[in-house]
Amino acid sequence: MFFRLVKQLAEKEGVTEQLKADNQMLWVARMNNIRNRATEILNSELIYT
């Protein structure tokens, strides 16, 4: 569920393998942000409800 959400958010925001090849630091920053948001979403839906 986590990985599916991360993939969906990355596709929605245009974080692609091309971005990874062009600018690795930007890709890492965006992916970290997406993973943190996905964690918060799942925590709020699964744990806190």
PDBQT receptor file of N, H, CA, C and O in Angstrom, charges set to zero:
ATOM      1  N   MET A   1       0.823  -1.190   0.000  1.00  0.00    +0.000 N 
ATOM      2  CA  MET A   1       0.000   0.000   0.000  1.00  0.00    +0.000 C 
ATOM      3  C   MET A   1       0.876   1.268   0.000  1.00  0.00    +0.000 C 
ATOM      4  O   MET A   1       0.598   2.234  -0.710  1.00  0.00    +0.000 OA
ATOM      5  N   PHE A   2       1.936   1.233   0.814  1.00  0.00    +0.000 N 
ATOM      6  H   PHE A   2       2.162   0.449   1.392  1.00  0.00    +0.000 HD
ATOM      7  CA  PHE A   2       2.859   2.368   0.894  1.00  0.00    +0.000 C 
ATOM      8  C   PHE A   2       3.525   2.625  -0.452  1.00  0.00    +0.000 C 
ATOM      9  O   PHE A   2       3.563   3.759  -0.931  1.00  0.00    +0.000 OA
ATOM     10  N   PHE A   3       4.046   1.569  -1.052  1.00  0.00    +0.000 N 
ATOM     11  H   PHE A   3       4.015   0.648  -0.663  1.00  0.00    +0.000 HD
ATOM     12  CA  PHE A   3       4.770   1.725  -2.314  1.00  0.00    +0.000 C 
ATOM     13  C   PHE A   3       3.853   2.179  -3.442  1.00  0.00    +0.000 C 
ATOM     14  O   PHE A   3       4.258   2.951  -4.310  1.00  0.00    +0.000 OA
ATOM     15  N   ARG A   4       2.623   1.697  -3.422  1.00  0.00    +0.000 N 
ATOM     16  H   ARG A   4       2.294   1.070  -2.717  1.00  0.00    +0.000 HD
ATOM     17  CA  ARG A   4       1.652   2.125  -4.433  1.00  0.00    +0.000 C 
ATOM     18  C   ARG A   4       1.360   3.614  -4.293  1.00  0.00    +0.000 C 
ATOM     19  O   ARG A   4       1.282   4.334  -5.289  1.00  0.00    +0.000 OA
ATOM     20  N   LEU A   5       1.198   4.072  -3.055  1.00  0.00    +0.000 N 
ATOM     21  H   LEU A   5       1.261   3.487  -2.247  1.00  0.00    +0.000 HD
ATOM     22  CA  LEU A   5       0.935   5.490  -2.808  1.00  0.00    +0.000 C 
ATOM     23  C   LEU A   5       2.126   6.352  -3.228  1.00  0.00    +0.000 C 
ATOM     24  O   LEU A   5       1.944   7.411  -3.828  1.00  0.00    +0.000 OA
ATOM     25  N   VAL A   6       3.333   5.907  -2.918  1.00  0.00    +0.000 N 
ATOM     26  H   VAL A   6       3.481   5.046  -2.430  1.00  0.00    +0.000 HD
ATOM     27  CA  VAL A   6       4.537   6.643  -3.320  1.00  0.00    +0.000 C 
ATOM     28  C   VAL A   6       4.608   6.738  -4.838  1.00  0.00    +0.000 C 
ATOM     29  O   VAL A   6       4.906   7.801  -5.382  1.00  0.00    +0.000 OA
ATOM     30  N   LYS A   7       4.338   5.640  -5.517  1.00  0.00    +0.000 N 
ATOM     31  H   LYS A   7       4.096   4.776  -5.075  1.00  0.00    +0.000 HD
ATOM     32  CA  LYS A   7       4.378   5.634  -6.982  1.00  0.00    +0.000 C 
ATOM     33  C   LYS A   7       3.339   6.587  -7.557  1.00  0.00    +0.000 C 
ATOM     34  O   LYS A   7       3.633   7.335  -8.489  1.00  0.00    +0.000 OA
ATOM     35  N   GLN A   8       2.123   6.567  -7.009  1.00  0.00    +0.000 N 
ATOM     36  H   GLN A   8       1.884   5.959  -6.252  1.00  0.00    +0.000 HD
ATOM     37  CA  GLN A   8       1.065   7.446  -7.498  1.00  0.00    +0.000 C 
ATOM     38  C   GLN A   8       1.417   8.917  -7.277  1.00  0.00    +0.000 C 
ATOM     39  O   GLN A   8       1.211   9.742  -8.167  1.00  0.00    +0.000 OA
ATOM     40  N   LEU A   9       1.942   9.247  -6.109  1.00  0.00    +0.000 N 
ATOM     41  H   LEU A   9       2.110   8.577  -5.386  1.00  0.00    +0.000 HD
ATOM     42  CA  LEU A   9       2.314  10.634  -5.831  1.00  0.00    +0.000 C 
ATOM     43  C   LEU A   9       3.460  11.091  -6.738  1.00  0.00    +0.000 C 
ATOM     44  O   LEU A   9       3.458  12.223  -7.223  1.00  0.00    +0.000 OA
ATOM     45  N   ALA A  10       4.425  10.217  -6.962  1.00  0.00    +0.000 N 
ATOM     46  H   ALA A  10       4.426   9.297  -6.568  1.00  0.00    +0.000 HD
ATOM     47  CA  ALA A  10       5.557  10.559  -7.830  1.00  0.00    +0.000 C 
ATOM     48  C   ALA A  10       5.086  10.806  -9.263  1.00  0.00    +0.000 C 
ATOM     49  O   ALA A  10       5.526  11.757  -9.908  1.00  0.00    +0.000 OA
ATOM     50  N   GLU A  11       4.204   9.960  -9.752  1.00  0.00    +0.000 N 
ATOM     51  H   GLU A  11       3.847   9.187  -9.228  1.00  0.00    +0.000 HD
ATOM     52  CA  GLU A  11       3.688  10.154 -11.105  1.00  0.00    +0.000 C 
ATOM     53  C   GLU A  11       2.895  11.451 -11.208  1.00  0.00    +0.000 C 
ATOM     54  O   GLU A  11       3.000  12.175 -12.198  1.00  0.00    +0.000 OA
ATOM     55  N   LYS A  12       2.109  11.737 -10.192  1.00  0.00    +0.000 N 
ATOM     56  H   LYS A  12       2.023  11.149  -9.387  1.00  0.00    +0.000 HD
ATOM     57  CA  LYS A  12       1.293  12.947 -10.188  1.00  0.00    +0.000 C 
ATOM     58  C   LYS A  12       2.153  14.209 -10.213  1.00  0.00    +0.000 C 
ATOM     59  O   LYS A  12       1.787  15.205 -10.836  1.00  0.00    +0.000 OA
ATOM     60  N   GLU A  13       3.292  14.161  -9.534  1.00  0.00    +0.000 N 
ATOM     61  H   GLU A  13       3.590  13.352  -9.027  1.00  0.00    +0.000 HD
ATOM     62  CA  GLU A  13       4.165  15.333  -9.436  1.00  0.00    +0.000 C 
ATOM     63  C   GLU A  13       5.263  15.359 -10.495  1.00  0.00    +0.000 C 
ATOM     64  O   GLU A  13       6.064  16.293 -10.531  1.00  0.00    +0.000 OA
ATOM     65  N   GLY A  14       5.308  14.358 -11.344  1.00  0.00    +0.000 N 
ATOM     66  H   GLY A  14       4.657  13.599 -11.314  1.00  0.00    +0.000 HD
ATOM     67  CA  GLY A  14       6.285  14.354 -12.423  1.00  0.00    +0.000 C 
ATOM     68  C   GLY A  14       7.697  13.995 -12.000  1.00  0.00    +0.000 C 
ATOM     69  O   GLY A  14       8.663  14.402 -12.646  1.00  0.00    +0.000 OA
ATOM     70  N   VAL A  15       7.824  13.238 -10.926  1.00  0.00    +0.000 N 
ATOM     71  H   VAL A  15       7.039  12.906 -10.402  1.00  0.00    +0.000 HD
ATOM     72  CA  VAL A  15       9.143  12.782 -10.481  1.00  0.00    +0.000 C 
ATOM     73  C   VAL A  15       9.436  11.495 -11.233  1.00  0.00    +0.000 C 
ATOM     74  O   VAL A  15       8.902  10.435 -10.906  1.00  0.00    +0.000 OA
ATOM     75  N   THR A  16      10.294  11.600 -12.248  1.00  0.00    +0.000 N 
ATOM     76  H   THR A  16      10.727  12.461 -12.514  1.00  0.00    +0.000 HD
ATOM     77  CA  THR A  16      10.533  10.494 -13.168  1.00  0.00    +0.000 C 
ATOM     78  C   THR A  16      11.991  10.047 -13.135  1.00  0.00    +0.000 C 
ATOM     79  O   THR A  16      12.835  10.657 -12.480  1.00  0.00    +0.000 OA
ATOM     80  N   GLU A  17      12.256   8.975 -13.852  1.00  0.00    +0.000 N 
ATOM     81  H   GLU A  17      11.570   8.479 -14.384  1.00  0.00    +0.000 HD
ATOM     82  CA  GLU A  17      13.631   8.506 -13.996  1.00  0.00    +0.000 C 
ATOM     83  C   GLU A  17      14.469   9.520 -14.782  1.00  0.00    +0.000 C 
ATOM     84  O   GLU A  17      15.681   9.612 -14.588  1.00  0.00    +0.000 OA
ATOM     85  N   GLN A  18      13.824  10.272 -15.659  1.00  0.00    +0.000 N 
ATOM     86  H   GLN A  18      12.839  10.198 -15.816  1.00  0.00    +0.000 HD
ATOM     87  CA  GLN A  18      14.542  11.305 -16.408  1.00  0.00    +0.000 C 
ATOM     88  C   GLN A  18      15.042  12.388 -15.458  1.00  0.00    +0.000 C 
ATOM     89  O   GLN A  18      16.171  12.860 -15.591  1.00  0.00    +0.000 OA
ATOM     90  N   LEU A  19      14.207  12.783 -14.500  1.00  0.00    +0.000 N 
ATOM     91  H   LEU A  19      13.289  12.400 -14.392  1.00  0.00    +0.000 HD
ATOM     92  CA  LEU A  19      14.631  13.756 -13.492  1.00  0.00    +0.000 C 
ATOM     93  C   LEU A  19      15.792  13.195 -12.684  1.00  0.00    +0.000 C 
ATOM     94  O   LEU A  19      16.735  13.917 -12.362  1.00  0.00    +0.000 OA
ATOM     95  N   LYS A  20      15.725  11.911 -12.356  1.00  0.00    +0.000 N 
ATOM     96  H   LYS A  20      14.959  11.324 -12.618  1.00  0.00    +0.000 HD
ATOM     97  CA  LYS A  20      16.801  11.245 -11.609  1.00  0.00    +0.000 C 
ATOM     98  C   LYS A  20      18.116  11.314 -12.377  1.00  0.00    +0.000 C 
ATOM     99  O   LYS A  20      19.176  11.528 -11.788  1.00  0.00    +0.000 OA
ATOM    100  N   ALA A  21      18.045  11.133 -13.689  1.00  0.00    +0.000 N 
ATOM    101  H   ALA A  21      17.185  10.959 -14.168  1.00  0.00    +0.000 HD
ATOM    102  CA  ALA A  21      19.249  11.177 -14.512  1.00  0.00    +0.000 C 
ATOM    103  C   ALA A  21      19.781  12.603 -14.652  1.00  0.00    +0.000 C 
ATOM    104  O   ALA A  21      20.993  12.814 -14.689  1.00  0.00    +0.000 OA
ATOM    105  N   ASP A  22      18.874  13.580 -14.730  1.00  0.00    +0.000 N 
ATOM    106  H   ASP A  22      17.890  13.408 -14.699  1.00  0.00    +0.000 HD
ATOM    107  CA  ASP A  22      19.278  14.965 -14.950  1.00  0.00    +0.000 C 
ATOM    108  C   ASP A  22      19.742  15.665 -13.679  1.00  0.00    +0.000 C 
ATOM    109  O   ASP A  22      20.738  16.389 -13.699  1.00  0.00    +0.000 OA
ATOM    110  N   ASN A  23      19.035  15.458 -12.583  1.00  0.00    +0.000 N 
ATOM    111  H   ASN A  23      18.226  14.871 -12.567  1.00  0.00    +0.000 HD
ATOM    112  CA  ASN A  23      19.323  16.185 -11.352  1.00  0.00    +0.000 C 
ATOM    113  C   ASN A  23      19.045  15.279 -10.157  1.00  0.00    +0.000 C 
ATOM    114  O   ASN A  23      17.933  15.256  -9.630  1.00  0.00    +0.000 OA
ATOM    115  N   GLN A  24      20.062  14.534  -9.736  1.00  0.00    +0.000 N 
ATOM    116  H   GLN A  24      20.966  14.552 -10.165  1.00  0.00    +0.000 HD
ATOM    117  CA  GLN A  24      19.879  13.529  -8.699  1.00  0.00    +0.000 C 
ATOM    118  C   GLN A  24      19.486  14.123  -7.351  1.00  0.00    +0.000 C 
ATOM    119  O   GLN A  24      18.663  13.549  -6.638  1.00  0.00    +0.000 OA
ATOM    120  N   MET A  25      20.065  15.258  -6.998  1.00  0.00    +0.000 N 
ATOM    121  H   MET A  25      20.734  15.724  -7.577  1.00  0.00    +0.000 HD
ATOM    122  CA  MET A  25      19.751  15.847  -5.693  1.00  0.00    +0.000 C 
ATOM    123  C   MET A  25      18.299  16.317  -5.618  1.00  0.00    +0.000 C 
ATOM    124  O   MET A  25      17.650  16.153  -4.585  1.00  0.00    +0.000 OA
ATOM    125  N   LEU A  26      17.793  16.888  -6.684  1.00  0.00    +0.000 N 
ATOM    126  H   LEU A  26      18.320  17.020  -7.523  1.00  0.00    +0.000 HD
ATOM    127  CA  LEU A  26      16.391  17.306  -6.724  1.00  0.00    +0.000 C 
ATOM    128  C   LEU A  26      15.482  16.092  -6.648  1.00  0.00    +0.000 C 
ATOM    129  O   LEU A  26      14.465  16.117  -5.955  1.00  0.00    +0.000 OA
ATOM    130  N   TRP A  27      15.844  15.031  -7.356  1.00  0.00    +0.000 N 
ATOM    131  H   TRP A  27      16.670  15.011  -7.919  1.00  0.00    +0.000 HD
ATOM    132  CA  TRP A  27      15.049  13.807  -7.335  1.00  0.00    +0.000 C 
ATOM    133  C   TRP A  27      14.995  13.230  -5.922  1.00  0.00    +0.000 C 
ATOM    134  O   TRP A  27      13.926  12.836  -5.455  1.00  0.00    +0.000 OA
ATOM    135  N   VAL A  28      16.133  13.179  -5.243  1.00  0.00    +0.000 N 
ATOM    136  H   VAL A  28      17.001  13.499  -5.622  1.00  0.00    +0.000 HD
ATOM    137  CA  VAL A  28      16.184  12.650  -3.879  1.00  0.00    +0.000 C 
ATOM    138  C   VAL A  28      15.336  13.501  -2.946  1.00  0.00    +0.000 C 
ATOM    139  O   VAL A  28      14.592  12.966  -2.124  1.00  0.00    +0.000 OA
ATOM    140  N   ALA A  29      15.440  14.809  -3.063  1.00  0.00    +0.000 N 
ATOM    141  H   ALA A  29      16.044  15.243  -3.731  1.00  0.00    +0.000 HD
ATOM    142  CA  ALA A  29      14.656  15.700  -2.205  1.00  0.00    +0.000 C 
ATOM    143  C   ALA A  29      13.162  15.499  -2.414  1.00  0.00    +0.000 C 
ATOM    144  O   ALA A  29      12.401  15.418  -1.451  1.00  0.00    +0.000 OA
ATOM    145  N   ARG A  30      12.749  15.420  -3.661  1.00  0.00    +0.000 N 
ATOM    146  H   ARG A  30      13.368  15.485  -4.444  1.00  0.00    +0.000 HD
ATOM    147  CA  ARG A  30      11.315  15.231  -3.952  1.00  0.00    +0.000 C 
ATOM    148  C   ARG A  30      10.826  13.864  -3.499  1.00  0.00    +0.000 C 
ATOM    149  O   ARG A  30       9.729  13.748  -2.952  1.00  0.00    +0.000 OA
ATOM    150  N   MET A  31      11.630  12.826  -3.724  1.00  0.00    +0.000 N 
ATOM    151  H   MET A  31      12.521  12.920  -4.168  1.00  0.00    +0.000 HD
ATOM    152  CA  MET A  31      11.219  11.490  -3.296  1.00  0.00    +0.000 C 
ATOM    153  C   MET A  31      11.146  11.397  -1.770  1.00  0.00    +0.000 C 
ATOM    154  O   MET A  31      10.241  10.750  -1.242  1.00  0.00    +0.000 OA
ATOM    155  N   ASN A  32      12.062  12.018  -1.064  1.00  0.00    +0.000 N 
ATOM    156  H   ASN A  32      12.797  12.544  -1.493  1.00  0.00    +0.000 HD
ATOM    157  CA  ASN A  32      11.995  12.033   0.396  1.00  0.00    +0.000 C 
ATOM    158  C   ASN A  32      10.721  12.722   0.860  1.00  0.00    +0.000 C 
ATOM    159  O   ASN A  32      10.059  12.259   1.789  1.00  0.00    +0.000 OA
ATOM    160  N   ASN A  33      10.384  13.821   0.214  1.00  0.00    +0.000 N 
ATOM    161  H   ASN A  33      10.921  14.196  -0.541  1.00  0.00    +0.000 HD
ATOM    162  CA  ASN A  33       9.162  14.531   0.554  1.00  0.00    +0.000 C 
ATOM    163  C   ASN A  33       7.938  13.653   0.299  1.00  0.00    +0.000 C 
ATOM    164  O   ASN A  33       7.033  13.587   1.131  1.00  0.00    +0.000 OA
ATOM    165  N   ILE A  34       7.910  12.994  -0.828  1.00  0.00    +0.000 N 
ATOM    166  H   ILE A  34       8.645  13.048  -1.504  1.00  0.00    +0.000 HD
ATOM    167  CA  ILE A  34       6.789  12.119  -1.179  1.00  0.00    +0.000 C 
ATOM    168  C   ILE A  34       6.679  10.963  -0.190  1.00  0.00    +0.000 C 
ATOM    169  O   ILE A  34       5.577  10.630   0.247  1.00  0.00    +0.000 OA
ATOM    170  N   ARG A  35       7.794  10.353   0.165  1.00  0.00    +0.000 N 
ATOM    171  H   ARG A  35       8.689  10.623  -0.190  1.00  0.00    +0.000 HD
ATOM    172  CA  ARG A  35       7.764   9.231   1.114  1.00  0.00    +0.000 C 
ATOM    173  C   ARG A  35       7.292   9.674   2.491  1.00  0.00    +0.000 C 
ATOM    174  O   ARG A  35       6.540   8.961   3.155  1.00  0.00    +0.000 OA
ATOM    175  N   ASN A  36       7.735  10.850   2.917  1.00  0.00    +0.000 N 
ATOM    176  H   ASN A  36       8.346  11.429   2.377  1.00  0.00    +0.000 HD
ATOM    177  CA  ASN A  36       7.277  11.362   4.210  1.00  0.00    +0.000 C 
ATOM    178  C   ASN A  36       5.779  11.628   4.195  1.00  0.00    +0.000 C 
ATOM    179  O   ASN A  36       5.084  11.314   5.161  1.00  0.00    +0.000 OA
ATOM    180  N   ARG A  37       5.279  12.200   3.116  1.00  0.00    +0.000 N 
ATOM    181  H   ARG A  37       5.843  12.456   2.331  1.00  0.00    +0.000 HD
ATOM    182  CA  ARG A  37       3.837  12.462   3.008  1.00  0.00    +0.000 C 
ATOM    183  C   ARG A  37       3.052  11.168   2.966  1.00  0.00    +0.000 C 
ATOM    184  O   ARG A  37       1.995  11.067   3.588  1.00  0.00    +0.000 OA
ATOM    185  N   ALA A  38       3.552  10.170   2.241  1.00  0.00    +0.000 N 
ATOM    186  H   ALA A  38       4.411  10.252   1.735  1.00  0.00    +0.000 HD
ATOM    187  CA  ALA A  38       2.869   8.876   2.170  1.00  0.00    +0.000 C 
ATOM    188  C   ALA A  38       2.816   8.227   3.555  1.00  0.00    +0.000 C 
ATOM    189  O   ALA A  38       1.800   7.639   3.928  1.00  0.00    +0.000 OA
ATOM    190  N   THR A  39       3.891   8.331   4.304  1.00  0.00    +0.000 N 
ATOM    191  H   THR A  39       4.716   8.809   4.002  1.00  0.00    +0.000 HD
ATOM    192  CA  THR A  39       3.910   7.790   5.664  1.00  0.00    +0.000 C 
ATOM    193  C   THR A  39       2.871   8.472   6.529  1.00  0.00    +0.000 C 
ATOM    194  O   THR A  39       2.143   7.810   7.268  1.00  0.00    +0.000 OA
ATOM    195  N   GLU A  40       2.797   9.790   6.445  1.00  0.00    +0.000 N 
ATOM    196  H   GLU A  40       3.389  10.328   5.844  1.00  0.00    +0.000 HD
ATOM    197  CA  GLU A  40       1.808  10.532   7.228  1.00  0.00    +0.000 C 
ATOM    198  C   GLU A  40       0.382  10.163   6.833  1.00  0.00    +0.000 C 
ATOM    199  O   GLU A  40      -0.484  10.013   7.696  1.00  0.00    +0.000 OA
ATOM    200  N   ILE A  41       0.136  10.016   5.539  1.00  0.00    +0.000 N 
ATOM    201  H   ILE A  41       0.839  10.138   4.838  1.00  0.00    +0.000 HD
ATOM    202  CA  ILE A  41      -1.200   9.646   5.062  1.00  0.00    +0.000 C 
ATOM    203  C   ILE A  41      -1.592   8.277   5.600  1.00  0.00    +0.000 C 
ATOM    204  O   ILE A  41      -2.697   8.102   6.114  1.00  0.00    +0.000 OA
ATOM    205  N   LEU A  42      -0.694   7.308   5.483  1.00  0.00    +0.000 N 
ATOM    206  H   LEU A  42       0.204   7.450   5.065  1.00  0.00    +0.000 HD
ATOM    207  CA  LEU A  42      -1.016   5.962   5.948  1.00  0.00    +0.000 C 
ATOM    208  C   LEU A  42      -1.162   5.906   7.461  1.00  0.00    +0.000 C 
ATOM    209  O   LEU A  42      -2.039   5.211   7.975  1.00  0.00    +0.000 OA
ATOM    210  N   ASN A  43      -0.316   6.628   8.172  1.00  0.00    +0.000 N 
ATOM    211  H   ASN A  43       0.396   7.193   7.754  1.00  0.00    +0.000 HD
ATOM    212  CA  ASN A  43      -0.444   6.656   9.626  1.00  0.00    +0.000 C 
ATOM    213  C   ASN A  43      -1.787   7.227  10.044  1.00  0.00    +0.000 C 
ATOM    214  O   ASN A  43      -2.441   6.697  10.942  1.00  0.00    +0.000 OA
ATOM    215  N   SER A  44      -2.194   8.295   9.403  1.00  0.00    +0.000 N 
ATOM    216  H   SER A  44      -1.663   8.726   8.673  1.00  0.00    +0.000 HD
ATOM    217  CA  SER A  44      -3.457   8.918   9.793  1.00  0.00    +0.000 C 
ATOM    218  C   SER A  44      -4.644   8.045   9.419  1.00  0.00    +0.000 C 
ATOM    219  O   SER A  44      -5.649   8.048  10.131  1.00  0.00    +0.000 OA
ATOM    220  N   GLU A  45      -4.557   7.297   8.321  1.00  0.00    +0.000 N 
ATOM    221  H   GLU A  45      -3.741   7.294   7.744  1.00  0.00    +0.000 HD
ATOM    222  CA  GLU A  45      -5.676   6.454   7.902  1.00  0.00    +0.000 C 
ATOM    223  C   GLU A  45      -5.719   5.124   8.626  1.00  0.00    +0.000 C 
ATOM    224  O   GLU A  45      -6.804   4.640   8.948  1.00  0.00    +0.000 OA
ATOM    225  N   LEU A  46      -4.580   4.524   8.889  1.00  0.00    +0.000 N 
ATOM    226  H   LEU A  46      -3.699   4.917   8.628  1.00  0.00    +0.000 HD
ATOM    227  CA  LEU A  46      -4.564   3.184   9.457  1.00  0.00    +0.000 C 
ATOM    228  C   LEU A  46      -4.400   3.153  10.971  1.00  0.00    +0.000 C 
ATOM    229  O   LEU A  46      -5.020   2.326  11.640  1.00  0.00    +0.000 OA
ATOM    230  N   ILE A  47      -3.589   4.026  11.511  1.00  0.00    +0.000 N 
ATOM    231  H   ILE A  47      -3.086   4.698  10.968  1.00  0.00    +0.000 HD
ATOM    232  CA  ILE A  47      -3.267   3.962  12.928  1.00  0.00    +0.000 C 
ATOM    233  C   ILE A  47      -4.173   4.867  13.756  1.00  0.00    +0.000 C 
ATOM    234  O   ILE A  47      -4.695   4.449  14.790  1.00  0.00    +0.000 OA
ATOM    235  N   TYR A  48      -4.356   6.080  13.312  1.00  0.00    +0.000 N 
ATOM    236  H   TYR A  48      -3.932   6.419  12.473  1.00  0.00    +0.000 HD
ATOM    237  CA  TYR A  48      -5.043   7.065  14.143  1.00  0.00    +0.000 C 
ATOM    238  C   TYR A  48      -6.560   7.063  13.991  1.00  0.00    +0.000 C 
ATOM    239  O   TYR A  48      -7.248   7.822  14.674  1.00  0.00    +0.000 OA
ATOM    240  N   THR A  49      -7.091   6.225  13.111  1.00  0.00    +0.000 N 
ATOM    241  H   THR A  49      -6.532   5.608  12.556  1.00  0.00    +0.000 HD
ATOM    242  CA  THR A  49      -8.545   6.209  12.951  1.00  0.00    +0.000 C 
ATOM    243  C   THR A  49      -9.164   5.025  13.635  1.00  0.00    +0.000 C 
ATOM    244  O   THR A  49     -10.383   4.859  13.599  1.00  0.00    +0.000 OA
TER     245      THR A  49
